[in-house]
């Protein structure tokens, strides 16, 4: 059964990456020249990385569904055209790790 879940996660990530690439080409016709942060991509990245690292905090929804959504949103962000989505991903990983550290009690174990 575990192999089925892993296959679902891989498939959802690939679908998200393809969708992110298509949306990125539709939005940005030029090569990477825009250096500001895209708010929608940032929100999707934060939600995806938050769900990936902190899915245990949401107990009323199955973790398979939460992880599938996380991999889809991460795929949307990472799968964009080269150069786009990297700052959003870095900010989202930082926020998700900070939330994980604060909620897991990692700092207070020492």
Secondary structure, 3 states (H helix, E strand, C coil): CHHHHHHHHHHHHHHHHHHHHHHHHHHCCCCCCCCCCCHHHHHHHHHHHHHHHHHHHCCCCCHHHHHHHHHHHHHHHHCCCCCCCHHHHHHHHHHHHHHHHHHHCHHHCC
